[in-house]
């Protein structure tokens, strides 16, 4: 069996990569500006990269693609929120609490989730209020509007700041998990899988009936089913798509693709081709190495980069 790929990069489209990188290095001081493969890049201390391609037309975020947002661990979410609130170049996004239009900037300022779900349904909120449940006001997650309208999460409390996840939507999260296990040898992210054994015949699970809060949308969001895998220490977290429309391809969007590192590109090409995986681009030169672009289960583009 080929070794699991490493996480290499997230690739964004930007009208001004230099300005975007300056924004991220200011808001997440553990990061630094660099270049990779001839492209402007942001580097996280764990050697995770965000690569940028300069585009002439502002990239879009609608219709929704598989990639929803990306995010960092931070040591203290509440303290970081207070810093961001005093920075004119940062726009924090409200999380609606489901309680008469109320909103907070950090999830720990409202009722905590339950049962492994990062939120409560309307019925659970009523119950929490009746029982006098209080916000923890520690840790939690929050969001900011990044350059080119990218959605950026910061979450804590964690030992150190680091790029830690890409959050995606999937048409069928458990089926996606099986796809990543089968084709990319990806391990399951702890605590994010089905309680029962999954097969290709049983992985399609209906979306949960109830929206939960806090959420970026006033009407709440669907958080079940949820699944995830991990490459190195970067998690691919998944919720089911929120609307009825299939997820869109990446062309013209701010989130272009995700890059994974492999040591033997030819072996991976042979494996994936034998398994019927869709190739978006055949092997090509990328800087001083080679890469190939494949399509994931919900039209997400995945670049395999050969790193010796």
N, C-alpha and C positions, 0 to 999 in steps of 0.2 A: 504494500500500500504506500502510495506517495505521502510524504509528510504534509500536514495541514499547512496551507499558505499562511504567511504572516500578513498583518495589516500594513499596507504601504502608504496609501494616501486617499484623501477625498479630493475630487477635482471639481472646482467651481468655475463658472463663467463670470466675468466681471468687466464692467466698463473702465475701471481704474484699479488694477491689481495693487499698485503701490499704495494707494489710499486705503484699500481694503486691508492690506497687511498691516499698515500703520494702526488702523483701528483695532485689530485683534491683538497686536503686541501691547497696546495701551490697556485694553480691558483684561487681558490674560497675560500678566507680566512674565510668566514662565516661558512664553513663546518667543521666538526670534525670527527675523527675516533671513531668508536664504534663497538659493536657487537650486533647482534639480532638473536635469534633462533639458536645460536651456529655458526653463519656465520659472517665473517668480513664484516663491513658495514661502509658507509659514511653517516653522518647525516647532513641535512640542518636545519637551525634554525626554520623552520616551521614544524619540526618533520618528514619531508619526508626523506626516506631512499633510498640509493642505496646498494643493497646486492650483494655479490660476491661469486661465486663458483669457486674454483681452479680447473683448467683442465690441463691435461698433454700435449694436442695438441693445438696449437694456434687456437683460434676461428676465424671463417671466417666472412666476410661481404657480400659475393656473393655466390649464387644468392640472389637477394634482398628479404628480408622478409618484413612483414608489418611495422616493426619498422625501421624508417629511422635515427633519431638522438634524442638527448635530450638536454635540455639547461637551462641556468640560466638567470634571469634578473640581470643586473649590473647597478650601478649608472651612469656610463659614458663609453659608448662603445669605443669612440675614445681614451680616456685616458687609458682604459684597453688594447686596441690594442698596444699602445705605450709601455706599461709595458711588454706585451707578446713578442713583437719584440726583446726586450733586454734579453730574457731568452733563453738560449741555449737548454733547455729541452722542449720548446714549438715550435710546427710547426703550423704556421697559414696557412690556405688554401685560395688560391686566389678565388675571385668572378669575373668571366668574365663579362665584361660590354656589349658585343655584338657590340663593336665599334672597328673593326679592330684588335681584339686580345688583347685589353686592359684589365686590371684587377685591382681590388682594394682589400683591406683586410676587409673593412667595407662598407656596402651597402650605407651609407649616403655620401660616397665619389663619388658616381655616381648619375645619374638622379633618382629622386624619382619616386616610382610607382604611379599609378593613378587608380581611380575607385575602391578602396578597394583591389587592387591586388598589392602584394609586388614586382612589377617589370614592365618593359615595353617590348612590342613587338618590333621587328625591325622597323616597320612602326612608332610606337610611339616614338622611339628613334630619328628617322629622324625629326619628328615633334618637339620634345623637343629641339633638336639642332637648328632648324630653329627659334624657339621662344626664344632662349637664356636662356632656363631653366638651373639653376645652382644647383649643389649638396647642400644639407642642411648642411653637415658636422656636424651634431648633431644626437646623437642616432644611430639608425640603428642596423644591425646585422652582426656578423662575425662568423667564424668557426675555430676550431682548431682540430688537430688530437690528440685524446686521447689515453690512454694506450689500447693495444690490438686492435688498429685501430678503436676504437669507434669514432664516429663523434659527436663533442660537439659544441653547439652554445652558444654564449654570446650576449646579446641584451640589449639595454638601449635607453633612459635614464629613470631610474626607482628609486623610493625612497630608495630602499635597495636591496642588493644582496639576491637572493633566487632561488632555483630550481623551475622553473615555467611551464615546458611543456615537453611532449614527442611528437615528430612529427612522424606521421605514413603515409604510403601510404595505400590507400584502392582501391579495385577493383571498387567500386561505392561509393563515399563519402557520398552522401545523403542517400543512402540505409543503409550505416553503421551508420549514425546518427540516423535513425529510429530504427535500431537494438539496439543501446545503450540506446535509450529512452525506448523502449519496455521492454527489458530484464533486464536492470540495473538501470532504473529510472533516467537516467543521464540528467541533464539540458543542454540546448544548450549554447555553448560559445557565448557571445554577438558579433554580427556582422559577424558570420561565419555560415550562413545557406542560403537556397534558398529564393528568394523573393516571390515565390509562394508556396501554400500549397502542402506539400509532402505526398504521400501515397506510399504503396508498389507497386502500379501500375505505379506511375509517378516518382519514385526516381532514376531510371536509366537515367543518363544524359550523352551525349557524351563528351569526353574529348575535351577541347578547342583546336582549330586548330593551334594556334600560341604559340611557345615557348617564354619565357620572360627572361629578364635580370635585375639585375645581377644574376648569377647562378654559382654553383660549376662546372658545365660542360660547356665547350667552346661553345657547340651548344645551351645552354640555357635549361630551364625547363618548363614543363607544370604546370601552377598554377590554372587552372580552370577545373572543379568545385572544390571548397574548402568547407570544413565543419569542425565542431568541437563540442565537448562536454567538460564538465569540472567536475572534482571530487575534492571537497574542492577547493583549489586555484591552482590546477595543470590542465592545459589544455591538451586535446588530440586533436592535430591539424592534419588535413588530407588534402592531395592532392591525386589526382588519380595516380595510378601507372604510371611510366614514359614509360615503354616499353610494348611490346605486351605479354610477358610471365606472367602467373599467379604468384602471390607472393608466395615465398617458405615458408615451415615450419621452425620452429626455431632451429631444432636440429643442434648442432655444431656451431651455430652463437654466436657472441659476445652479442647480445641482446636476452636474453632467454625468459623473460616474464615480465608482469606488475602485481603488486600486489595491490589489493583493500581490504579495511578493512570492515567487516560487524560484527554486534553484535550477530546475530543469524544464524549460518551457516546452521543449519538444515532447517530453514524456506527458506533460499535462495536456497538450493539444491532442495527442493520440488517445489518451484516456477519455477526454470530454467528447471527442468526435465519435468514439465507439459507443458512447452512451446517448448520443443523439442530442447533445446540448447545442443550442443555436449560437452560431458565430456571427457577431455583428461586423467584425473586421478580422481578416486573416492576419497572421503574424507580420508585424511591421517594426521598423526601427524607431526607438524611443530614446533620444539622447544617445548615450554610448551603450545601450542595451536593446533588448527586443521585448515586445509585448503583443498581446492578443486581446480582443474585446469580445466578451460573451454576454448573453442575455440571461438574467435571472428569472425566477418564476412569475414575477409581476412586472416584467419589462424593465427592471433595473439593469443598468449596464455595469459590468464588472470587468476591470482590466487586470489581466495577469501579467505582472512585470517580472522579467527574469533578473534575479539578483544573485550573483555567484558568491 
